[in-house]
Amino acid sequence: MKKALVHDWYYVNGGAEKVIHSMNNVYDDFEHFALIDFLNYDDKKSILKSKPVNTSFIQNFPGAKRNHRRYLPFFPMAIEQFDLRNYDLVVSSSSSVSKGVLTNHNQLHICYCHSPMRYAWDFYHEYLSNANLTSGLKSYFAKYILHKIRVWDVINSNRVDFFIANSHYIAKRIKKIYNRESIVIYPPVDVESFKVDSNKENYYFTASRLVSYKRMDLIIGAFNQMPEKKLIISGNGPEMKRLKKMAKSNIEFTGFLSQSDLHKYMSSAKAFVFAAEEDFGIIPVEAQACGTPIIGLGKGGINETVLHDKTGVLFRDQDIKSIKGAIDYFETKKFNPEEIRKHAEKFSRKRFENEFKTFVEEKYQEFKLKQVNSI
């Protein structure tokens, strides 16, 4: 079985790349394809086991390393240029366009869908607003391009033989947008590398890329109204300057942290605060692997990873009042770090790799049997 693994792009070591890492643990003979590859040496060694990536023509476009999204109109054509005729199995890891690769009837195409492309569907209006593209000539062009992308996105969903969703939340979106069924295999979380610390210190912690949809501004707004409570924020991003300006003295920014330092802050915190609506959300599971309870927005994938009143507290509305109320409620509760850790182990890397391997091999055997029976 000759195998190809198609990812949207390689430029950071994020949640989707952790999935790629585990897929490579399952099958060490994947050949890799992506629109671009700008991973540094250490990340390439970790994620791809130093294997080369076949990239598209976008790799050589000016400024692609700094901002590849400016070339969105070229994404569909670029992903369709990969010649995958010689592969028996094609696995796409998609939150954008990788599921749009061209395959034929003799090939099995399984898509691990992190999300239907957010900027074309659920975050369409937010994307236009954040990019100041709500009016004017540039706005009309952007809306036209995204309209064409949506049409292409629905059409290419029929190129996939089987969808795997990273949560039931995403499975519902796959059904809504593509009218396709999917099975759920939760992403791998490296829970084994996290240690439980039962001696929690008197601070709250949060960590993420500092971008608008993570809603770090709401968390800061809540703690601005609670000056007696300490909040530590880890991460970098385009929102850093604005967030620092609005934060009061009880809020500390660490910037980017090494894995060991991140683990230390996370394991010692009294709670991890999370206000984004995520498709799955790996980092809240990592926090639970440290025995740290979650205070999080009860929408999206976190409803599947956090047990209200057992491993954390979920709040309903994405606003300052709800976050503040959840923190006040949290402080009336007691949580058992060992029980929280035990819950996190359900999302382990080993579990993902076993479920992924079993599903792929079952579907491949069924696929080959159908081919034989059709002769």
C-alpha positions as CSV (number, residue, x, y, z in Angstrom):
1,M,0.0,0.0,0.0
2,K,1.7,3.2,-1.2
3,K,0.6,6.1,0.9
4,A,0.4,9.9,0.5
5,L,-0.3,12.4,3.3
6,V,-1.6,15.8,2.2
7,H,-1.6,18.7,4.7
8,D,-2.7,22.2,4.0
9,W,0.6,23.9,5.0
10,Y,3.6,23.6,7.2
11,Y,4.7,26.8,8.9
12,V,4.0,26.3,12.6
13,N,4.0,23.4,15.1
14,G,0.3,23.6,16.1
15,G,-2.5,21.2,16.9
16,A,-3.0,20.0,13.4
17,E,0.8,19.2,13.2
18,K,0.5,17.1,16.3
19,V,-2.0,15.0,14.4
20,I,0.5,14.7,11.5
21,H,3.1,13.6,14.0
22,S,0.9,10.8,15.2
23,M,-0.1,9.7,11.7
24,N,3.6,9.4,11.0
25,N,4.0,7.2,14.1
26,V,1.3,4.9,12.7
27,Y,2.8,4.8,9.1
28,D,6.4,5.7,8.6
29,D,6.2,5.4,4.8
30,F,4.0,8.4,4.0
31,E,5.1,10.7,1.2
32,H,4.2,14.2,2.1
33,F,2.5,17.0,0.2
34,A,1.5,20.6,1.2
35,L,0.9,24.0,-0.3
36,I,4.0,25.3,1.5
37,D,6.7,24.1,3.9
38,F,8.5,26.6,6.1
39,L,9.0,24.5,9.2
40,N,12.3,25.0,11.0
41,Y,14.7,22.1,11.4
42,D,13.6,21.0,14.8
43,D,9.9,21.0,14.0
44,K,10.5,19.2,10.7
45,K,12.5,16.5,12.6
46,S,9.7,16.1,15.2
47,I,6.6,16.3,13.0
48,L,7.8,14.8,9.7
49,K,10.8,12.7,10.9
50,S,12.9,14.9,8.6
51,K,11.2,13.7,5.5
52,P,10.9,16.0,2.5
53,V,7.6,17.7,1.6
54,N,6.4,18.1,-2.0
55,T,5.2,21.7,-2.1
56,S,3.1,23.7,-4.6
57,F,4.0,26.6,-6.7
58,I,2.9,28.9,-3.9
59,Q,6.1,28.0,-2.1
60,N,8.0,30.2,-4.4
61,F,5.7,33.2,-4.4
62,P,7.0,36.4,-2.9
63,G,6.1,36.8,0.8
64,A,4.6,33.3,1.0
65,K,6.6,32.5,4.2
66,R,5.4,35.6,5.9
67,N,1.7,35.6,4.8
68,H,0.7,32.7,2.5
69,R,-3.0,33.5,3.0
70,R,-2.7,36.4,0.6
71,Y,-2.6,33.8,-2.2
72,L,-6.0,32.3,-1.2
73,P,-7.4,32.6,-4.8
74,F,-4.6,30.2,-6.0
75,F,-5.2,27.6,-3.3
76,P,-7.7,25.4,-5.2
77,M,-5.6,25.3,-8.4
78,A,-2.4,24.7,-6.4
79,I,-3.7,21.7,-4.4
80,E,-5.1,20.1,-7.6
81,Q,-1.7,20.2,-9.2
82,F,-0.3,17.4,-7.1
83,D,0.0,14.2,-9.1
84,L,-1.1,11.4,-6.8
85,R,-1.9,8.7,-9.4
86,N,0.7,6.3,-8.0
87,Y,-0.7,6.1,-4.4
88,D,-3.1,3.5,-3.2
89,L,-4.1,5.4,-0.1
90,V,-4.4,9.2,0.2
91,V,-4.9,10.8,3.6
92,S,-5.7,14.5,3.7
93,S,-5.4,16.5,6.9
94,S,-7.6,19.4,6.2
95,S,-8.9,22.7,7.7
96,S,-8.7,24.4,4.4
97,V,-8.0,22.9,0.9
98,S,-6.0,19.7,1.2
99,K,-9.1,17.5,0.9
100,G,-9.5,18.9,-2.6
101,V,-6.6,16.8,-4.1
102,L,-7.5,14.9,-7.2
103,T,-7.8,11.1,-6.9
104,N,-9.3,8.4,-9.0
105,H,-11.6,5.4,-8.5
106,N,-8.7,3.1,-7.8
107,Q,-7.6,5.1,-4.8
108,L,-8.9,5.4,-1.3
109,H,-9.1,9.0,0.0
110,I,-9.7,9.5,3.8
111,C,-9.9,13.0,5.1
112,Y,-9.1,13.9,8.7
113,C,-11.1,17.1,8.9
114,H,-10.0,19.6,11.6
115,S,-12.7,21.9,10.4
116,P,-14.4,23.0,7.1
117,M,-12.5,26.1,6.1
118,R,-13.5,28.7,8.8
119,Y,-12.9,31.9,6.9
120,A,-15.2,30.8,4.1
121,W,-18.0,29.5,6.3
122,D,-18.5,30.1,10.0
123,F,-16.0,33.0,10.4
124,Y,-16.8,34.6,7.0
125,H,-18.2,37.9,8.3
126,E,-15.7,38.0,11.2
127,Y,-12.9,37.5,8.7
128,L,-14.1,40.4,6.5
129,S,-14.6,42.6,9.5
130,N,-11.1,42.0,10.9
131,A,-9.5,42.6,7.5
132,N,-11.5,45.8,7.0
133,L,-13.1,44.3,4.0
134,T,-16.8,45.2,4.7
135,S,-17.1,47.9,2.0
136,G,-15.4,49.2,-1.1
137,L,-13.9,47.6,-4.2
138,K,-11.5,45.3,-2.3
139,S,-14.4,44.1,-0.2
140,Y,-16.4,43.1,-3.3
141,F,-13.3,41.2,-4.7
142,A,-12.8,39.4,-1.4
143,K,-16.4,38.4,-1.2
144,Y,-16.4,37.2,-4.8
145,I,-13.3,35.0,-4.1
146,L,-14.7,33.6,-0.9
147,H,-18.0,32.8,-2.8
148,K,-16.0,30.9,-5.4
149,I,-14.0,29.1,-2.7
150,R,-17.3,28.0,-1.0
151,V,-18.6,26.5,-4.2
152,W,-15.3,24.7,-4.9
153,D,-15.2,23.5,-1.3
154,V,-18.6,21.8,-1.4
155,I,-17.8,20.2,-4.8
156,N,-14.5,18.8,-3.6
157,S,-16.0,17.2,-0.5
158,N,-17.3,14.6,-3.0
159,R,-13.7,13.6,-3.7
160,V,-13.4,12.2,-0.2
161,D,-14.4,8.6,0.4
162,F,-14.5,8.8,4.2
163,F,-14.4,11.7,6.6
164,I,-12.9,11.6,10.1
165,A,-14.0,14.5,12.3
166,N,-11.9,15.7,15.2
167,S,-15.0,16.1,17.4
168,H,-18.7,15.7,17.3
169,Y,-18.9,19.5,17.0
170,I,-17.0,19.3,13.7
171,A,-19.0,16.2,12.6
172,K,-22.1,18.3,12.8
173,R,-20.5,21.1,10.7
174,I,-19.3,18.5,8.1
175,K,-23.0,17.3,7.9
176,K,-24.3,20.8,7.6
177,I,-21.9,22.1,5.0
178,Y,-21.0,19.0,3.0
179,N,-24.0,16.7,3.8
180,R,-21.5,13.9,4.6
181,E,-21.4,11.6,7.5
182,S,-18.2,11.2,9.5
183,I,-16.8,9.2,12.4
184,V,-15.1,11.0,15.3
185,I,-11.5,10.3,16.3
186,Y,-10.3,12.9,18.8
187,P,-6.9,14.4,18.1
188,P,-3.8,13.1,20.0
189,V,-2.8,14.8,23.2
190,D,0.6,13.9,24.6
191,V,-0.7,13.5,28.1
192,E,2.2,11.3,29.1
193,S,4.6,14.3,29.1
194,F,2.5,16.2,31.6
195,K,2.8,15.7,35.4
196,V,0.1,16.3,38.0
197,D,0.9,19.0,40.6
198,S,-1.6,18.9,43.5
199,N,-0.1,22.0,45.2
200,K,-1.8,24.7,43.1
201,E,-0.5,28.3,43.5
202,N,-2.7,31.4,43.7
203,Y,-2.9,32.4,40.1
204,Y,-5.0,31.7,37.0
205,F,-3.3,30.8,33.7
206,T,-4.1,30.9,30.0
207,A,-2.1,30.3,26.9
208,S,-2.7,30.6,23.2
209,R,-1.7,32.5,20.0
210,L,-2.7,36.1,20.7
211,V,-5.2,36.5,17.8
212,S,-8.6,38.0,17.9
213,Y,-10.8,34.9,17.8
214,K,-9.1,33.5,21.0
215,R,-11.0,36.3,22.8
216,M,-8.1,37.0,25.2
217,D,-9.6,40.5,25.5
218,L,-12.6,39.1,27.3
219,I,-10.5,37.2,29.8
220,I,-8.4,40.4,30.5
221,G,-11.6,42.4,30.8
222,A,-12.9,40.0,33.5
223,F,-9.6,40.1,35.5
224,N,-9.5,43.8,35.2
225,Q,-12.7,43.8,37.3
226,M,-11.1,41.4,39.8
227,P,-7.8,43.2,40.7
228,E,-7.3,40.8,43.7
229,K,-6.9,37.8,41.4
230,K,-3.7,37.2,39.4
231,L,-3.7,36.1,35.8
232,I,-0.7,34.9,33.8
233,I,-0.9,34.9,30.0
234,S,1.4,32.9,27.8
235,G,1.8,33.4,24.0
236,N,2.6,35.8,21.2
237,G,0.7,37.2,18.3
238,P,-0.6,40.3,16.6
239,E,-2.9,41.2,19.5
240,M,0.0,41.4,22.0
241,K,0.4,45.2,22.0
242,R,-3.3,45.9,22.3
243,L,-3.9,43.4,25.0
244,K,-0.9,44.6,27.1
245,K,-2.3,48.2,26.8
246,M,-5.7,47.2,28.2
247,A,-4.4,44.9,31.0
248,K,-4.2,46.1,34.6
249,S,-1.3,45.3,37.0
250,N,-2.7,42.0,38.2
251,I,-2.2,40.6,34.7
252,E,1.3,39.3,33.6
253,F,2.4,38.4,30.1
254,T,5.2,35.8,29.7
255,G,5.5,35.8,25.9
256,F,6.3,32.5,24.3
257,L,7.3,29.8,26.7
258,S,9.4,26.7,26.2
259,Q,7.5,23.4,26.7
260,S,9.0,22.8,30.1
261,D,8.1,26.3,31.3
262,L,4.6,26.0,29.9
263,H,4.1,22.7,31.7
264,K,5.3,24.3,34.9
265,Y,3.0,27.3,34.7
266,M,0.1,25.1,33.7
267,S,0.5,22.5,36.4
268,S,0.9,25.0,39.2
269,A,-2.1,27.2,38.2
270,K,-5.3,27.0,40.2
271,A,-7.3,27.0,36.9
272,F,-6.8,27.3,33.2
273,V,-9.1,30.0,31.6
274,F,-10.3,29.6,28.0
275,A,-12.7,31.8,26.2
276,A,-12.4,30.7,22.5
277,E,-14.9,28.6,20.6
278,E,-12.6,25.8,19.3
279,D,-13.2,22.9,17.1
280,F,-11.5,20.6,19.6
281,G,-9.0,22.5,21.7
282,I,-5.9,20.6,22.6
283,I,-4.5,22.9,25.3
284,P,-7.4,22.6,27.7
285,V,-6.8,18.8,27.6
286,E,-3.1,19.4,28.3
287,A,-4.0,21.5,31.3
288,Q,-6.3,18.7,32.6
289,A,-3.4,16.3,32.1
290,C,-1.6,18.4,34.7
291,G,-4.6,18.0,37.0
292,T,-5.5,21.7,36.5
293,P,-9.3,22.4,36.2
294,I,-10.7,24.4,33.3
295,I,-12.8,27.5,33.3
296,G,-14.0,27.6,29.7
297,L,-16.6,28.7,27.2
298,G,-19.2,25.9,26.9
299,K,-19.3,25.9,23.1
300,G,-17.5,23.9,20.5
301,G,-15.2,21.0,21.2
302,I,-14.6,21.9,24.8
303,N,-18.1,20.5,25.7
304,E,-16.6,17.1,24.8
305,T,-13.3,17.5,26.7
306,V,-14.4,19.2,29.9
307,L,-16.9,17.8,32.4
308,H,-18.7,20.6,34.1
309,D,-18.3,20.5,37.9
310,K,-15.9,17.5,37.7
311,T,-12.9,18.7,35.6
312,G,-13.8,22.3,35.4
313,V,-16.5,25.0,35.0
314,L,-18.2,25.9,31.7
315,F,-19.8,29.2,31.1
316,R,-22.5,29.8,28.5
317,D,-21.9,33.3,26.9
318,Q,-18.7,34.6,25.4
319,D,-18.6,37.8,27.4
320,I,-16.9,39.4,30.4
321,K,-19.8,38.9,32.8
322,S,-20.0,35.2,32.1
323,I,-16.3,34.7,32.6
324,K,-16.3,36.7,35.9
325,G,-19.3,34.7,37.1
326,A,-17.7,31.4,36.2
327,I,-14.5,32.4,38.2
328,D,-16.6,33.3,41.2
329,Y,-18.5,30.0,41.0
330,F,-15.2,28.1,40.5
331,E,-13.9,29.4,43.8
332,T,-16.8,27.8,45.6
333,K,-15.9,24.4,44.3
334,K,-13.2,21.8,45.0
335,F,-11.6,19.7,42.3
336,N,-9.5,16.5,42.5
337,P,-6.3,16.8,40.4
338,E,-6.0,13.0,40.0
339,E,-9.5,12.6,38.7
340,I,-9.0,15.5,36.2
341,R,-5.8,13.8,35.0
342,K,-7.6,10.5,34.6
343,H,-10.2,12.1,32.4
344,A,-7.5,13.7,30.2
345,E,-6.0,10.2,29.5
346,K,-9.0,9.4,27.4
347,F,-7.5,11.7,24.7
348,S,-4.0,10.2,24.7
349,R,-1.8,9.9,21.7
350,K,-1.8,6.1,21.9
351,R,-5.6,6.1,21.8
352,F,-5.6,8.2,18.6
353,E,-3.0,6.1,16.9
354,N,-4.8,2.9,17.6
355,E,-8.2,4.3,16.4
356,F,-6.7,5.9,13.3
357,K,-4.8,2.7,12.3
358,T,-7.8,0.5,12.9
359,F,-10.1,2.7,10.8
360,V,-7.7,3.2,7.9
361,E,-7.0,-0.5,7.6
362,E,-10.6,-1.6,7.9
363,K,-11.7,0.9,5.2
364,Y,-8.8,-0.1,2.9
365,Q,-9.6,-3.8,3.2
366,E,-13.3,-3.1,2.4
367,F,-12.2,-0.9,-0.5
368,K,-9.9,-3.6,-2.0
369,L,-12.6,-6.2,-1.5
370,K,-15.1,-4.2,-3.5
371,Q,-12.6,-3.8,-6.3
372,V,-12.1,-7.5,-6.5
373,N,-15.9,-8.2,-6.4
374,S,-16.5,-5.7,-9.2
375,I,-14.2,-7.6,-11.6
